[in-house]
Amino acid sequence: MGNPFNTGLIIDNKGTIQLNYRKLHPWTPVEPWEPGDMGLPVCPGPNNSTLGLAICHDGMFPEVTRELAYKGADVLIRTAGYTAPIYHSWNITNQANAFTNLAYTVSVAMCGSDGINDSMGEGMIVGFDGVPLVTGSRRPDEIITGEVRPDLALEARVNWAVENNIYQLGHRGYVAVEGGIMDAPYSYMDDLKNGTYELPWKIKLFTKMAGIMDSQTRRKIKNE
């Protein structure tokens, strides 16, 4: 057996599990979780919304939220346990993920200390235009609230021309060319699909995790 998955659930007001998601991108080189094997599901939410879920480091990859939006998600939920050095990246990725996909991002980060790490808090709700609507502080147990209008996100997705980036990604030059060009001009996408993804520079990762051995080492010791 491998390592555990980092799993997130969306449960509706009747106690029914609407979404079960396994984190696609564990935080290298710290997290020993198995990478998710269930893709990126979406589910219906309140007020005719469609919800998608990303876990922590997932939100650093624009491909994750783009996939959720492509499947119809207009509210992108992100749960996290980040520490203070990620504060700036946390803000800009939540805003960029909202703007580039014309979706609301609703993000919450653990706050307080677990005895080892001090998590930063800073929950936030960002509008589909990338403008923060509500931001939290670094106070543990704080609850933030804000209005989310999925109908406005849909209106922008249908009617915006300028900055309708999720549409323009698949319809390049739709003004100059009737219907736009629907090709795949990105080599990294082809390489990912073909299992040949390789960076043009050499990279080495050295992992030091006190008290934690990787699964292969544990298996080797167990077999010996």
Secondary structure as GFF3:
##gff-version 3
##sequence-region A 1 224
A	DSSP	beta_strand	7	11	.	.	.	ID=ss1
A	DSSP	beta_strand	17	22	.	.	.	ID=ss2
A	DSSP	beta_strand	42	44	.	.	.	ID=ss3
A	DSSP	three_ten_helix	46	48	.	.	.	ID=ss4
A	DSSP	beta_strand	50	55	.	.	.	ID=ss5
A	DSSP	three_ten_helix	56	60	.	.	.	ID=ss6
A	DSSP	alpha_helix	62	70	.	.	.	ID=ss7
A	DSSP	beta_strand	75	80	.	.	.	ID=ss8
A	DSSP	three_ten_helix	84	86	.	.	.	ID=ss9
A	DSSP	alpha_helix	87	101	.	.	.	ID=ss10
A	DSSP	beta_strand	104	109	.	.	.	ID=ss11
A	DSSP	beta_strand	111	113	.	.	.	ID=ss12
A	DSSP	beta_strand	118	120	.	.	.	ID=ss13
A	DSSP	beta_strand	124	126	.	.	.	ID=ss14
A	DSSP	beta_strand	132	135	.	.	.	ID=ss15
A	DSSP	alpha_helix	150	159	.	.	.	ID=ss16
A	DSSP	alpha_helix	165	170	.	.	.	ID=ss17
A	DSSP	alpha_helix	187	194	.	.	.	ID=ss18
A	DSSP	alpha_helix	215	223	.	.	.	ID=ss19
###
